[in-house]
């Protein structure tokens, strides 16, 4: 027995020695062993801050002066490049309760469908990119953001807005877990390159954030406190998990796909005495490669071409131009930020059919001769013409901020119908950041036209509130808790069916939800 114990100890000792003798991770084998860096850097501009021209991180600015702590994104030495493959995995446990949990028909009768209020969701993102610094001081690079797409609950097929087949739908028999995962796909959210110098500024080209997103990485719109789970900008407690009719659009646009999802040219100046300015231009609402690659084809000028300037869709904007000015400085223990922005555009002219009045579009008046159908697609719309402004003050680890948008825009970067009211929306928030703890509260009010067919009849009123926080458990690991409440109203509109209510019936949308999440980044 004693010999057996001694032999066992010898074997265990040898095994331990073998384990410790394993070589360290080697890049040639796709492995890396290193201290934790900044995590995802979808907007890295080769200055170790993740966003252009952000202050250098005084004690007054606090950790909210940047998305990530300063000087952790690797900056290349002159004549070298840094290659990055950052990522993010988020797991959410949610419970939400809304007025849309039970389905109804167009007449308001029960449809027989009911939602389970509890959900568990997961997604990942990848951020490949590189940054270079030439010996002459030229900074350059490219970045991509890749995300998970999700299928519906069966394989019966659905249709995207452009008419192509989708991966699934919620009607019909369930396909089971394996079928649902095989319906998930990857898509590109950002893809851009940049050229920059410390003295001339930065030029970005491609599918990238505009001036709004680069001026506000999360500060003015108070999005910094929940580790990126979203709050009002697609937040998981309601907007990412609950019925879509319950959620107001994120009209303030900073870090929203409607603002950065189309291809554009953007210029940001260097800072002069705390001031910097930016300008952007985009010819259309998407990527011009869509003329050949959207699954329908653009063999000649027609409705499937992304770049059409006249045709059958009066809701389309073209030739988007925006310009903004920002000021950032610290005054003793106080950090101060302020910006203003204006954007305008052209619009597609309706040349294939006559324009319709709002009454004709909602079926309340006879259609004009030659009109194909009653639809808001054939109404008159105004060019984009809106303005934004934001302010943020940080002191004693607290940041108080407010962001406003107003003018001729409707919802999230959509054209406002002629005769409809202007948008007026404000979001305010208070954030606390100290060590591993970040906490915050945010409140937003949106007044807009809403459904274009109800011009002259009613307008939309929405408000929302959220609060919660995140705790950094370890480098790259954050635990998040959040509560959210939302409410939407427009007279004569049914948020359950997304249509004008039968006989003027109004169906408001209300909901509340809670989230517990783990967010891992590298």
CORPECOR-V498892 format. One record per residue. N is the residue number from 0. RES is the residue in one small letter. PSI is psi in radians with two decimals (999 if undefined). D_LAST is the distance of its C-alpha to the last C-alpha in Angstrom with 2 decimals. Layout:
# CORPECOR-V498892
N_RES_PSI_D_LAST / N_RES_PSI_D_LAST
This chain:
# CORPECOR-V498892
0_x_-0.75_50.04 / 1_x_-0.68_49.34 / 2_x_-0.66_48.75 / 3_x_-0.73_46.32 / 4_x_-0.74_44.26 / 5_x_-0.68_44.27 / 6_x_-0.71_43.20 / 7_x_-0.73_40.33 / 8_x_-0.69_39.14 / 9_x_-0.71_39.38 / 10_x_-0.77_37.32 / 11_x_-0.71_34.59 / 12_x_-0.71_34.63 / 13_x_-0.70_34.38 / 14_x_-0.73_31.45 / 15_x_-0.72_29.63 / 16_x_-0.68_30.46 / 17_x_-0.70_29.19 / 18_x_-0.77_25.81 / 19_x_-0.29_25.39 / 20_x_-0.08_26.66 / 21_x_2.44_23.76 / 22_x_2.72_22.28 / 23_x_2.85_18.89 / 24_x_2.46_16.05 / 25_x_2.25_17.24 / 26_x_-0.55_15.64 / 27_x_-0.29_18.80 / 28_x_0.28_17.95 / 29_x_0.42_14.50 / 30_x_2.65_12.99 / 31_x_2.24_11.20 / 32_x_2.00_11.75 / 33_x_2.82_10.79 / 34_x_2.67_10.24 / 35_x_2.35_7.05 / 36_x_-2.51_7.00 / 37_x_-0.32_7.24 / 38_x_-2.81_4.34 / 39_x_2.47_6.53 / 40_x_1.07_9.73 / 41_x_-0.42_12.33 / 42_x_0.47_15.03 / 43_x_2.36_14.38 / 44_x_0.50_17.88 / 45_x_0.56_17.59 / 46_x_0.30_18.52 / 47_x_0.25_15.42 / 48_x_-0.31_15.85 / 49_x_-0.34_14.31 / 50_x_2.62_17.80 / 51_x_2.48_21.13 / 52_x_0.67_23.60 / 53_x_2.54_22.11 / 54_x_2.83_23.97 / 55_x_0.16_22.94 / 56_x_0.96_22.04 / 57_x_2.90_25.28 / 58_x_-0.57_25.74 / 59_x_-0.66_27.41 / 60_x_-0.60_24.56 / 61_x_-3.13_22.24 / 62_x_-0.29_18.51 / 63_x_-0.01_19.34 / 64_x_-0.26_20.44 / 65_x_2.89_17.03 / 66_x_-0.70_14.08 / 67_x_2.87_12.06 / 68_x_2.64_13.88 / 69_x_2.67_15.81 / 70_x_0.61_15.50 / 71_x_-0.37_11.88 / 72_x_2.22_11.29 / 73_x_2.29_13.17 / 74_x_2.23_16.63 / 75_x_2.56_18.74 / 76_x_2.75_22.03 / 77_x_2.30_25.14 / 78_x_0.14_25.71 / 79_x_2.95_22.16 / 80_x_2.73_19.13 / 81_x_2.19_15.35 / 82_x_2.29_13.65 / 83_x_2.54_10.12 / 84_x_1.34_8.39 / 85_x_2.89_5.35 / 86_x_3.00_5.37 / 87_x_2.32_6.61 / 88_x_2.20_9.14 / 89_x_2.30_11.96 / 90_x_2.18_15.14 / 91_x_2.40_18.18 / 92_x_2.10_21.60 / 93_x_2.75_24.18 / 94_x_2.16_27.91 / 95_x_2.63_29.80 / 96_x_2.02_33.49 / 97_x_2.91_34.94 / 98_x_-0.12_38.33 / 99_x_0.25_37.17 / 100_x_-0.43_36.45 / 101_x_2.12_39.87 / 102_x_2.60_40.67 / 103_x_2.79_43.89 / 104_x_-3.12_46.01 / 105_x_-0.41_47.21 / 106_x_-0.05_50.11 / 107_x_0.00_48.02 / 108_x_2.61_49.05 / 109_x_2.38_46.54 / 110_x_-0.22_44.91 / 111_x_-0.10_44.24 / 112_x_2.50_40.43 / 113_x_2.49_38.40 / 114_x_2.50_34.67 / 115_x_2.17_33.04 / 116_x_-0.27_31.50 / 117_x_2.38_28.71 / 118_x_2.65_25.61 / 119_x_2.19_22.31 / 120_x_2.71_19.83 / 121_x_2.52_16.47 / 122_x_2.87_14.57 / 123_x_2.77_11.49 / 124_x_2.55_10.61 / 125_x_2.52_9.63 / 126_x_1.24_9.80 / 127_x_2.61_11.62 / 128_x_3.02_13.63 / 129_x_2.71_15.37 / 130_x_2.39_17.14 / 131_x_2.72_20.45 / 132_x_1.94_23.08 / 133_x_2.83_26.61 / 134_x_-0.43_29.17 / 135_x_0.10_31.13 / 136_x_-0.06_28.40 / 137_x_2.22_27.31 / 138_x_2.46_23.68 / 139_x_2.83_22.46 / 140_x_-3.09_19.61 / 141_x_2.71_18.42 / 142_x_2.62_15.58 / 143_x_2.51_15.31 / 144_x_2.14_13.92 / 145_x_2.30_14.55 / 146_x_2.90_15.20 / 147_x_2.39_17.01 / 148_x_2.77_20.74 / 149_x_2.49_22.94 / 150_x_3.04_26.49 / 151_x_-2.74_29.35 / 152_x_0.04_31.20 / 153_x_3.02_33.50 / 154_x_0.38_34.07 / 155_x_-0.31_37.17 / 156_x_2.51_35.52 / 157_x_3.12_34.85 / 158_x_2.26_35.22 / 159_x_2.99_32.88 / 160_x_-0.51_34.38 / 161_x_0.11_35.25 / 162_x_-0.10_37.25 / 163_x_2.76_35.07 / 164_x_2.42_34.50 / 165_x_3.04_31.50 / 166_x_-0.29_29.88 / 167_x_3.02_31.59 / 168_x_2.92_33.50 / 169_x_0.01_34.24 / 170_x_2.75_37.89 / 171_x_-3.10_39.45 / 172_x_2.57_38.60 / 173_x_2.59_35.12 / 174_x_-0.22_33.44 / 175_x_2.94_31.51 / 176_x_-0.72_27.85 / 177_x_-0.77_27.85 / 178_x_-0.64_29.46 / 179_x_-0.69_27.15 / 180_x_-0.61_23.94 / 181_x_-0.31_25.65 / 182_x_-0.17_26.32 / 183_x_2.47_22.66 / 184_x_3.03_21.69 / 185_x_2.54_19.06 / 186_x_2.80_19.93 / 187_x_2.14_19.04 / 188_x_-0.70_18.64 / 189_x_2.58_18.31 / 190_x_1.82_19.48 / 191_x_2.83_20.86 / 192_x_2.86_21.78 / 193_x_2.66_22.85 / 194_x_2.41_25.37 / 195_x_2.78_25.71 / 196_x_2.72_27.53 / 197_x_-0.48_27.80 / 198_x_-0.37_31.43 / 199_x_-0.29_31.48 / 200_x_-2.86_28.39 / 201_x_2.37_25.95 / 202_x_2.16_26.93 / 203_x_2.49_24.58 / 204_x_2.31_25.82 / 205_x_-2.78_24.68 / 206_x_1.64_22.99 / 207_x_2.87_21.55 / 208_x_2.50_21.85 / 209_x_-2.88_25.34 / 210_x_-0.68_26.68 / 211_x_-0.88_26.11 / 212_x_-0.55_22.36 / 213_x_-0.55_22.00 / 214_x_-0.62_24.40 / 215_x_1.66_22.74 / 216_x_-0.16_18.95 / 217_x_-0.08_19.73 / 218_x_-1.03_22.30 / 219_x_-0.58_25.69 / 220_x_0.16_24.98 / 221_x_0.84_23.45 / 222_x_0.17_20.29 / 223_x_-0.19_17.97 / 224_x_-0.08_18.68 / 225_x_0.50_17.15 / 226_x_0.44_13.35 / 227_x_0.20_14.01 / 228_x_-0.28_15.97 / 229_x_-0.57_18.70 / 230_x_-2.07_21.88 / 231_x_-0.33_24.63 / 232_x_1.21_22.49 / 233_x_0.48_22.13 / 234_x_2.48_21.37 / 235_x_-0.50_21.23 / 236_x_-0.61_24.10 / 237_x_-0.87_26.58 / 238_x_-0.58_25.51 / 239_x_-0.36_22.91 / 240_x_-0.66_24.89 / 241_x_3.12_28.49 / 242_x_2.42_31.23 / 243_x_-0.47_30.60 / 244_x_-0.22_34.06 / 245_x_-0.25_33.12 / 246_x_2.16_30.49 / 247_x_2.60_31.49 / 248_x_2.66_29.79 / 249_x_1.52_27.39 / 250_x_-0.29_30.06 / 251_x_-0.22_28.41 / 252_x_-0.45_26.12 / 253_x_2.18_23.36 / 254_x_0.35_20.01 / 255_x_2.54_22.14 / 256_x_-0.55_22.40 / 257_x_-0.42_26.11 / 258_x_-0.64_25.51 / 259_x_-0.05_22.88 / 260_x_-0.28_23.64 / 261_x_2.78_26.66 / 262_x_2.37_27.00 / 263_x_2.98_28.31 / 264_x_2.30_28.96 / 265_x_2.39_27.76 / 266_x_2.32_28.84 / 267_x_2.28_27.75 / 268_x_2.88_30.03 / 269_x_2.97_29.40 / 270_x_2.40_30.19 / 271_x_1.90_33.84 / 272_x_0.67_34.81 / 273_x_-0.15_31.89 / 274_x_2.51_32.61 / 275_x_2.74_30.81 / 276_x_2.83_31.62 / 277_x_2.69_30.19 / 278_x_2.58_31.84 / 279_x_2.73_30.82 / 280_x_2.39_32.70 / 281_x_2.27_32.10 / 282_x_-0.44_34.95 / 283_x_-3.07_34.01 / 284_x_-0.01_31.74 / 285_x_-2.42_29.59 / 286_x_2.21_29.03 / 287_x_-0.29_32.31 / 288_x_-0.33_31.36 / 289_x_-0.34_32.11 / 290_x_-0.50_35.77 / 291_x_-0.39_35.53 / 292_x_0.32_32.57 / 293_x_0.16_32.87 / 294_x_-0.21_34.83 / 295_x_-0.72_38.12 / 296_x_2.54_38.99 / 297_x_1.24_40.48 / 298_x_-0.44_43.54 / 299_x_3.06_45.23 / 300_x_2.13_44.75 / 301_x_-3.10_44.18 / 302_x_-0.33_42.21 / 303_x_0.02_39.27 / 304_x_2.28_38.66 / 305_x_-0.38_35.80 / 306_x_0.23_37.81 / 307_x_2.45_41.13 / 308_x_-0.18_42.93 / 309_x_2.58_45.76 / 310_x_-2.28_46.19 / 311_x_0.25_45.90 / 312_x_1.71_42.96 / 313_x_-0.10_43.76 / 314_x_-0.10_40.39 / 315_x_2.28_38.50 / 316_x_2.67_37.66 / 317_x_2.87_37.61 / 318_x_1.10_37.31 / 319_x_2.27_34.91 / 320_x_2.32_35.12 / 321_x_2.62_33.42 / 322_x_2.47_33.76 / 323_x_2.81_32.44 / 324_x_2.40_32.86 / 325_x_2.58_30.64 / 326_x_2.32_31.48 / 327_x_2.34_29.26 / 328_x_2.86_30.61 / 329_x_2.46_30.82 / 330_x_1.63_34.16 / 331_x_-2.11_34.22 / 332_x_0.12_32.11 / 333_x_2.30_31.52 / 334_x_2.34_28.98 / 335_x_2.35_30.40 / 336_x_2.49_29.08 / 337_x_2.48_31.25 / 338_x_2.79_31.24 / 339_x_2.63_33.57 / 340_x_2.53_33.21 / 341_x_2.47_35.66 / 342_x_2.49_35.28 / 343_x_3.05_37.97 / 344_x_2.99_38.50 / 345_x_-2.93_41.19 / 346_x_2.73_41.68 / 347_x_2.33_42.99 / 348_x_2.37_46.76 / 349_x_1.90_48.29 / 350_x_-0.14_50.84 / 351_x_-0.18_51.16 / 352_x_2.83_52.57 / 353_x_2.66_54.05 / 354_x_2.64_52.04 / 355_x_2.62_52.34 / 356_x_2.84_52.88 / 357_x_-0.68_50.69 / 358_x_-0.71_53.64 / 359_x_-0.66_53.91 / 360_x_-0.53_50.18 / 361_x_0.13_50.34 / 362_x_0.30_53.55 / 363_x_0.01_55.85 / 364_x_2.70_57.97 / 365_x_2.48_59.29 / 366_x_2.61_57.05 / 367_x_2.75_58.26 / 368_x_2.31_59.90 / 369_x_-0.08_57.45 / 370_x_2.29_54.43 / 371_x_-0.58_52.48 / 372_x_2.94_51.32 / 373_x_1.97_50.57 / 374_x_2.53_46.97 / 375_x_-0.21_45.05 / 376_x_-0.40_43.96 / 377_x_0.24_47.46 / 378_x_3.02_47.76 / 379_x_2.44_47.82 / 380_x_2.74_44.67 / 381_x_2.74_44.15 / 382_x_2.65_41.82 / 383_x_2.34_38.60 / 384_x_1.46_39.57 / 385_x_2.86_37.39 / 386_x_2.61_36.26 / 387_x_2.67_33.39 / 388_x_2.56_33.12 / 389_x_2.70_30.79 / 390_x_2.50_30.97 / 391_x_2.34_28.67 / 392_x_2.23_29.79 / 393_x_2.29_27.73 / 394_x_2.48_29.52 / 395_x_0.70_29.20 / 396_x_0.03_25.59 / 397_x_2.47_26.88 / 398_x_2.07_26.40 / 399_x_2.28_29.15 / 400_x_2.71_28.77 / 401_x_2.51_30.75 / 402_x_2.33_30.42 / 403_x_2.50_33.41 / 404_x_2.44_34.14 / 405_x_2.81_37.68 / 406_x_-2.74_40.02 / 407_x_1.46_40.52 / 408_x_2.64_37.44 / 409_x_2.09_37.21 / 410_x_-2.43_34.18 / 411_x_1.61_30.91 / 412_x_0.70_32.07 / 413_x_2.66_35.13 / 414_x_2.49_38.65 / 415_x_2.36_41.03 / 416_x_2.48_44.28 / 417_x_2.28_47.42 / 418_x_-0.22_49.23 / 419_x_2.89_46.26 / 420_x_2.75_45.10 / 421_x_2.70_42.46 / 422_x_2.41_39.02 / 423_x_2.01_38.55 / 424_x_2.42_35.30 / 425_x_2.46_33.71 / 426_x_2.30_30.62 / 427_x_2.63_30.51 / 428_x_2.78_28.02 / 429_x_2.21_27.54 / 430_x_2.45_24.22 / 431_x_2.26_23.88 / 432_x_2.15_20.97 / 433_x_1.98_21.43 / 434_x_-2.28_19.13 / 435_x_-0.06_16.86 / 436_x_2.29_19.09 / 437_x_2.30_19.17 / 438_x_2.72_22.09 / 439_x_2.91_24.03 / 440_x_2.57_26.79 / 441_x_2.49_27.60 / 442_x_2.33_30.85 / 443_x_2.53_31.82 / 444_x_2.30_35.17 / 445_x_2.13_35.81 / 446_x_2.13_39.32 / 447_x_3.07_39.68 / 448_x_-0.66_42.06 / 449_x_-2.36_40.08 / 450_x_2.20_41.93 / 451_x_-0.45_43.88 / 452_x_-0.25_46.86 / 453_x_0.34_47.56 / 454_x_2.28_48.30 / 455_x_-0.09_51.36 / 456_x_-0.89_50.97 / 457_x_2.92_47.88 / 458_x_2.97_44.53 / 459_x_2.44_41.19 / 460_x_2.20_40.13 / 461_x_2.52_36.67 / 462_x_2.76_34.93 / 463_x_2.67_31.81 / 464_x_2.52_30.35 / 465_x_2.63_27.13 / 466_x_2.74_25.95 / 467_x_-2.66_23.36 / 468_x_-3.14_20.33 / 469_x_2.60_17.03 / 470_x_2.18_16.55 / 471_x_1.79_13.55 / 472_x_-0.63_14.19 / 473_x_2.92_11.82 / 474_x_2.13_8.90 / 475_x_0.07_6.09 / 476_x_2.13_9.15 / 477_x_2.46_11.82 / 478_x_2.35_15.21 / 479_x_2.43_17.15 / 480_x_2.44_20.89 / 481_x_2.55_22.88 / 482_x_2.49_26.45 / 483_x_2.48_27.77 / 484_x_2.43_31.32 / 485_x_2.63_32.60 / 486_x_2.43_36.10 / 487_x_2.48_37.61 / 488_x_2.37_41.28 / 489_x_2.16_43.43 / 490_x_2.25_47.11 / 491_x_0.09_48.08 / 492_x_2.45_44.55 / 493_x_1.83_43.19 / 494_x_-0.29_39.41 / 495_x_-0.70_39.68 / 496_x_-0.15_40.96 / 497_x_0.43_39.75 / 498_x_2.99_43.38 / 499_x_2.31_46.33 / 500_x_2.44_47.80 / 501_x_2.27_50.95 / 502_x_0.62_54.02 / 503_x_0.20_51.85 / 504_x_2.37_49.97 / 505_x_2.32_46.92 / 506_x_1.68_43.98 / 507_x_2.85_41.51 / 508_x_2.31_37.93 / 509_x_2.60_36.53 / 510_x_2.73_33.63 / 511_x_2.63_31.54 / 512_x_2.77_28.43 / 513_x_2.68_26.06 / 514_x_2.44_22.41 / 515_x_2.23_20.38 / 516_x_2.63_16.72 / 517_x_2.27_13.55 / 518_x_2.07_10.32 / 519_x_2.24_7.00 / 520_x_2.68_3.81 / 521_x_999_0.00
